[in-house]
C-alpha cells in the first residue's frame, strides 16, 4: 500500500491524503503543499512516499529511466534515480520540503 500524503496510510475518507488521476493541476499542487513533510524526517513523510511510489516509477515509463529532479535556487539541480539516495539527502537536510 502506498502511504498517504498526510502521513500514515492513504484513505479515501481523507481527500488530502491522496491524489486522484482526475484531479486538476491546481488541486494536485494544493495537496502536495499540504503534504506531511517534516524536515529531516523520512518515516511517515508523504512527499517522499509520493516520489518513491509514483514519480520515480512514472519517470521510468515516460523517459525510460528512473529520475526525479529537485531544482534549487542556488547550485545545480539534485537528480535522484533511487528513493534511498533521496531519503539520505533528506535526512541530512541537503534536500528539504521546500
Secondary structure as GFF3:
##gff-version 3
##sequence-region A 1 98
A	DSSP	three_ten_helix	15	17	.	.	.	ID=ss1
A	DSSP	alpha_helix	25	33	.	.	.	ID=ss2
A	DSSP	alpha_helix	46	50	.	.	.	ID=ss3
A	DSSP	pi_helix	51	55	.	.	.	ID=ss4
A	DSSP	alpha_helix	56	63	.	.	.	ID=ss5
A	DSSP	beta_strand	68	70	.	.	.	ID=ss6
A	DSSP	beta_strand	78	80	.	.	.	ID=ss7
A	DSSP	alpha_helix	83	91	.	.	.	ID=ss8
###
